Amino acid sequence: MVTPDVERAARDGEASRFGEHHAGGVDDHASFQVYAPHAPGGYCWFCHVAGSGGSLFDFLRLYYGLSAQDLWRKLQDGGGVW
């Protein structure tokens, strides 16, 4: 689902969601980009400071600090409380 926040981040860039890659844990530049994937399940974000990006699944896994297996299990169980 594309929300207004995602549309704004795609247009303007955004501070990175992964503070551990930044001095003091804060990204004061728009180093995080969101974009439409070219294929279903394809890459849709990139952090220029971390030098990594990926799919929505990859983002959720990193953002919540879960293994791929744990995230998949959580999604299969309906998501629950994050």
GROMACS elastic network, one bead per residue, 0.5 to 0.9 nm:
[ bonds ]
;  ai    aj funct       b0    kb
    1     6     6  0.89698   500
    2     5     6  0.80254   500
    2     6     6  0.58950   500
    2     7     6  0.66938   500
    3     6     6  0.51909   500
    3     7     6  0.63100   500
    3     8     6  0.86722   500
    4     8     6  0.60989   500
    4     9     6  0.85514   500
    5     8     6  0.50987   500
    5     9     6  0.61075   500
    5    10     6  0.85323   500
    6     9     6  0.50135   500
    6    10     6  0.60423   500
    6    11     6  0.85543   500
    6    34     6  0.68178   500
    6    35     6  0.84522   500
    7    10     6  0.51022   500
    7    11     6  0.62314   500
    7    12     6  0.86077   500
    7    34     6  0.80789   500
    7    35     6  0.84632   500
    8    11     6  0.50792   500
    8    12     6  0.58284   500
    8    13     6  0.73785   500
    8    14     6  0.82755   500
    9    12     6  0.52717   500
    9    14     6  0.52573   500
    9    15     6  0.88143   500
    9    30     6  0.87677   500
    9    32     6  0.78456   500
    9    33     6  0.63624   500
    9    34     6  0.59996   500
    9    35     6  0.84670   500
   10    13     6  0.57458   500
   10    14     6  0.80676   500
   10    32     6  0.89162   500
   10    33     6  0.58693   500
   10    35     6  0.54535   500
   10    36     6  0.84127   500
   10    45     6  0.89108   500
   11    33     6  0.84650   500
   11    34     6  0.82885   500
   11    35     6  0.86135   500
   12    30     6  0.76456   500
   12    33     6  0.82044   500
   13    29     6  0.86660   500
   13    31     6  0.65821   500
   13    32     6  0.57811   500
   13    33     6  0.50607   500
   13    34     6  0.73135   500
   14    17     6  0.86015   500
   14    27     6  0.89837   500
   14    29     6  0.73262   500
   14    31     6  0.61714   500
   14    32     6  0.50482   500
   14    33     6  0.64042   500
   14    34     6  0.84594   500
   15    18     6  0.88196   500
   15    26     6  0.82192   500
   15    27     6  0.53831   500
   15    28     6  0.63614   500
   15    29     6  0.57560   500
   15    31     6  0.57238   500
   15    32     6  0.56014   500
   15    33     6  0.86356   500
   15    47     6  0.89570   500
   16    19     6  0.66240   500
   16    21     6  0.86904   500
   16    22     6  0.86316   500
   16    26     6  0.81542   500
   16    27     6  0.58649   500
   16    28     6  0.85796   500
   16    29     6  0.81174   500
   16    30     6  0.70583   500
   16    31     6  0.58642   500
   16    33     6  0.83239   500
   16    47     6  0.63928   500
   16    48     6  0.85576   500
   16    49     6  0.80989   500
   16    50     6  0.88639   500
   17    27     6  0.83097   500
   17    32     6  0.75374   500
   17    47     6  0.85009   500
   17    63     6  0.72779   500
   18    21     6  0.62987   500
   18    22     6  0.79493   500
   18    25     6  0.80607   500
   18    26     6  0.86409   500
   18    27     6  0.84466   500
   18    47     6  0.83603   500
   18    50     6  0.80834   500
   18    62     6  0.82966   500
   18    63     6  0.72230   500
   19    22     6  0.54484   500
   19    23     6  0.81699   500
   19    24     6  0.79599   500
   19    26     6  0.54103   500
   19    27     6  0.65406   500
   20    23     6  0.78543   500
   20    24     6  0.80520   500
   20    25     6  0.51947   500
   20    26     6  0.80103   500
   21    24     6  0.89171   500
   21    25     6  0.68054   500
   21    26     6  0.84201   500
   21    27     6  0.83213   500
   21    49     6  0.66827   500
   21    50     6  0.59487   500
   22    26     6  0.56034   500
   22    27     6  0.57181   500
   22    28     6  0.87792   500
   22    49     6  0.75034   500
   22    50     6  0.85518   500
   23    26     6  0.63121   500
   23    27     6  0.75718   500
   24    27     6  0.84456   500
   27    30     6  0.75288   500
   27    31     6  0.75568   500
   27    49     6  0.89091   500
   28    31     6  0.85060   500
   29    32     6  0.85084   500
   30    33     6  0.77237   500
   31    46     6  0.82142   500
   31    47     6  0.57541   500
   31    48     6  0.52538   500
   31    49     6  0.63838   500
   32    45     6  0.73070   500
   32    46     6  0.58500   500
   32    48     6  0.63639   500
   32    49     6  0.81087   500
   33    44     6  0.82884   500
   33    45     6  0.54813   500
   33    46     6  0.52993   500
   33    47     6  0.64126   500
   33    48     6  0.80846   500
   34    44     6  0.56790   500
   34    46     6  0.66791   500
   34    47     6  0.89791   500
   35    43     6  0.81850   500
   35    45     6  0.60179   500
   35    46     6  0.85958   500
   36    39     6  0.87472   500
   36    42     6  0.86631   500
   36    43     6  0.79977   500
   36    44     6  0.55309   500
   36    45     6  0.84164   500
   37    40     6  0.67525   500
   37    41     6  0.72440   500
   37    42     6  0.50880   500
   37    43     6  0.53466   500
   37    45     6  0.85150   500
   37    55     6  0.80509   500
   38    41     6  0.86930   500
   38    42     6  0.63002   500
   38    43     6  0.75633   500
   38    44     6  0.83130   500
   39    42     6  0.51139   500
   39    43     6  0.81108   500
   40    43     6  0.88221   500
   41    44     6  0.84219   500
   41    55     6  0.60187   500
   41    56     6  0.73252   500
   41    57     6  0.80685   500
   42    54     6  0.71779   500
   42    55     6  0.53742   500
   42    56     6  0.81206   500
   43    46     6  0.81679   500
   43    53     6  0.68635   500
   43    56     6  0.74135   500
   43    58     6  0.88252   500
   44    53     6  0.74999   500
   44    54     6  0.60818   500
   44    55     6  0.54153   500
   44    56     6  0.66813   500
   45    52     6  0.84852   500
   45    53     6  0.52285   500
   45    54     6  0.57743   500
   45    55     6  0.68367   500
   45    56     6  0.77463   500
   45    59     6  0.77829   500
   46    50     6  0.84693   500
   46    51     6  0.73013   500
   46    52     6  0.57152   500
   46    54     6  0.67485   500
   47    50     6  0.54788   500
   47    51     6  0.57235   500
   47    52     6  0.55790   500
   47    53     6  0.60060   500
   48    52     6  0.69690   500
   48    53     6  0.85102   500
   49    52     6  0.80382   500
   50    53     6  0.84361   500
   53    58     6  0.78192   500
   53    59     6  0.77187   500
   54    57     6  0.78165   500
   54    58     6  0.55536   500
   54    59     6  0.66791   500
   55    58     6  0.50673   500
   55    59     6  0.63223   500
   55    60     6  0.87284   500
   56    59     6  0.50130   500
   56    60     6  0.61952   500
   56    61     6  0.85280   500
   57    60     6  0.52502   500
   57    61     6  0.61218   500
   57    62     6  0.86969   500
   57    68     6  0.82100   500
   57    71     6  0.81612   500
   57    72     6  0.86417   500
   58    61     6  0.50973   500
   58    62     6  0.62255   500
   58    63     6  0.84485   500
   58    68     6  0.79787   500
   59    62     6  0.53021   500
   59    63     6  0.58465   500
   59    64     6  0.84354   500
   60    63     6  0.50492   500
   60    64     6  0.59531   500
   60    65     6  0.80738   500
   60    66     6  0.80552   500
   60    71     6  0.78040   500
   61    64     6  0.55903   500
   61    65     6  0.57710   500
   61    67     6  0.63003   500
   61    68     6  0.63028   500
   61    70     6  0.85666   500
   61    71     6  0.61816   500
   62    66     6  0.65154   500
   62    67     6  0.81690   500
   63    66     6  0.79833   500
   64    71     6  0.86845   500
   64    82     6  0.79623   500
   66    69     6  0.79453   500
   66    70     6  0.58876   500
   66    71     6  0.58321   500
   67    70     6  0.51639   500
   67    71     6  0.61660   500
   67    72     6  0.84987   500
   68    71     6  0.52201   500
   68    72     6  0.60469   500
   68    73     6  0.85534   500
   69    72     6  0.51610   500
   69    73     6  0.61515   500
   69    74     6  0.86139   500
   70    73     6  0.50802   500
   70    74     6  0.61038   500
   70    75     6  0.86149   500
   71    75     6  0.61192   500
   71    76     6  0.85287   500
   71    79     6  0.87065   500
   72    75     6  0.51470   500
   72    76     6  0.61344   500
   72    77     6  0.86185   500
   73    76     6  0.50757   500
   73    77     6  0.62080   500
   73    78     6  0.88436   500
   73    79     6  0.86362   500
   74    77     6  0.51061   500
   74    78     6  0.65666   500
   74    79     6  0.51895   500
   74    80     6  0.72401   500
   75    78     6  0.51922   500
   75    80     6  0.81186   500
   76    79     6  0.70639   500
   77    80     6  0.72318   500
   79    82     6  0.73309   500
